[in-house]
Amino acid sequence: MAYRLTPALRERLKAPFGELYRCKGEECLRGILKGFKSPPKVISIGDVTTYFLLKSGRVPDMCIVDDLTMRLPVDIEVKKGTAHESFMDVRVKNPAGVVTEELIGAIRDNMYSERPVRIYVEGEEDLAVIPACVYAPVGSVILYGQPGEGVVAVRVTEDKKRETRSLMEQMIKE
């Protein structure tokens, strides 16, 4: 099964799902994380965000990448940079515009791994923030890039989890 965005949800999700920080690079990510007091999990979504998070000295507990940025291949430095030796790699398929059960299962089943996890998506990881928010422990932070604007930090709260579950209920189940 897969969950597909409706046109109304697609429009709604163009806005940042958390707080937008208008900055980029490793100093940006280091600064964002200073605002979070010992989050139980740090999850990065997207190759460039993950790359700069690693360059900032923080290995995310989970990262979700697809070797693309804005639907174009990332450069070799970013591709190599997200393949950190501490990661346990998981591969899933997830076409653009949907969230598959395979992606949801990979996030759910690996959220509490003792070892950092890199979920490599064949397809697109843009909507992974939705299941990541559902399954991350309260207090966690999810980081993803907002193209041309900066980095979004989603603070996982019970309210954010409810909002995310509601979004999934509104999606078209295929």
C-alpha positions in Angstrom: 0.0 0.0 0.0 1.1 3.6 -0.6 -0.2 7.0 0.6 -0.5 9.7 -2.1 -0.9 13.4 -1.5 -4.1 15.1 -2.6 -3.6 18.4 -4.5 -4.7 20.3 -1.4 -2.2 18.5 0.8 0.5 19.0 -1.8 -0.1 22.7 -1.6 -0.2 22.7 2.2 3.1 20.8 2.5 4.9 23.4 0.4 5.1 25.4 3.6 7.7 24.4 6.2 6.4 21.6 8.5 8.5 23.1 11.4 10.6 26.1 12.0 12.5 27.5 9.0 16.1 28.6 9.6 17.3 30.8 6.7 20.9 29.5 6.6 22.9 26.7 5.1 26.0 24.6 5.7 27.4 22.9 8.7 27.5 26.1 10.9 23.7 26.4 10.3 23.0 22.8 11.4 25.4 23.1 14.4 23.5 26.3 15.5 20.0 24.7 15.0 21.0 21.7 17.2 22.2 24.0 20.0 18.6 25.0 20.4 17.5 21.4 21.2 18.4 20.0 24.6 19.6 16.4 24.2 16.9 15.3 21.7 16.3 11.5 22.0 16.7 11.2 18.2 18.1 13.4 15.5 16.8 12.5 12.1 17.9 14.1 8.8 16.0 13.9 5.6 17.8 14.7 2.3 21.3 14.3 1.0 22.5 17.9 1.5 21.1 18.3 5.0 22.6 14.9 6.0 25.9 15.9 4.4 26.2 19.2 6.3 25.0 17.6 9.5 27.8 15.1 9.3 30.3 17.8 8.5 29.1 19.7 11.6 30.2 16.7 13.6 26.8 15.2 14.4 26.0 11.7 13.1 22.2 11.5 12.9 20.4 8.6 14.6 18.6 8.1 11.3 19.1 9.7 7.9 17.0 9.3 4.8 18.7 10.0 1.4 18.2 9.3 -2.3 21.3 10.7 -4.0 19.3 13.5 -5.4 18.8 17.2 -4.6 15.9 19.0 -6.2 15.4 15.9 -8.4 19.0 16.2 -9.8 21.9 13.9 -8.8 24.0 15.2 -5.9 27.6 15.7 -6.5 30.1 13.0 -5.7 31.3 14.7 -2.5 27.8 14.8 -1.1 27.1 11.2 -2.2 30.3 9.9 -0.5 29.8 12.2 2.5 26.4 10.6 3.4 27.9 7.1 3.3 29.3 7.4 6.9 31.0 4.2 8.1 28.9 4.1 11.3 25.6 3.7 9.4 23.7 0.5 9.1 22.2 0.7 5.5 18.6 -0.1 4.6 17.3 0.2 1.1 13.7 0.9 0.1 11.7 1.9 -2.9 9.5 4.9 -2.7 8.2 6.7 -5.9 7.8 10.5 -6.0 4.6 11.9 -4.5 3.9 8.9 -2.2 4.8 7.3 1.0 5.1 3.5 0.6 4.5 0.9 3.3 8.1 -0.1 2.6 9.4 3.3 3.6 7.1 3.5 6.6 8.2 0.1 7.8 11.9 1.0 7.4 11.4 4.1 9.5 9.3 2.4 12.2 11.4 -0.8 12.4 14.7 1.1 12.7 13.8 4.1 14.8 15.1 2.6 18.0 18.2 1.0 16.5 21.3 1.2 18.7 23.3 1.9 15.6 22.8 5.0 13.3 20.7 4.0 10.3 20.9 5.3 6.8 17.7 4.6 4.8 18.6 4.8 1.1 15.5 5.5 -1.0 15.3 4.4 -4.6 12.9 7.0 -5.9 12.2 10.0 -3.6 12.4 10.8 0.1 10.7 14.2 0.1 7.6 13.0 2.1 9.6 10.9 4.6 9.1 13.7 7.3 5.5 12.4 7.7 6.3 8.8 8.9 9.4 10.0 10.6 7.3 12.4 12.7 4.8 9.6 13.5 7.5 7.2 14.8 10.1 9.4 16.3 10.0 9.8 20.1 8.6 13.0 21.5 11.4 15.5 21.9 13.3 14.4 18.8 14.2 16.8 16.0 13.8 16.1 12.3 15.8 18.2 9.9 15.3 18.7 6.2 16.1 21.2 3.5 13.6 23.8 2.2 14.9 24.4 -1.4 16.2 27.9 -1.9 15.3 28.9 1.6 17.2 27.0 4.3 16.7 24.2 6.8 13.5 23.2 8.5 13.6 21.8 12.1 10.6 19.8 13.2 10.3 19.5 17.0 8.4 16.2 17.6 5.6 16.8 20.1 2.4 15.0 20.8 0.6 17.8 18.8 2.9 17.4 15.8 2.3 13.6 15.9 -1.5 14.1 15.9 -1.1 16.6 13.0 1.0 14.2 11.1 -1.4 11.2 11.6 -4.2 13.5 10.4 -2.2 14.2 7.2 -1.8 10.5 6.6 -5.5 9.9 7.1 -6.2 12.6 4.5 -3.9 11.0 1.9 -5.2 8.7 -0.9 -4.6 5.1 0.0 -3.6 3.0 -3.1 
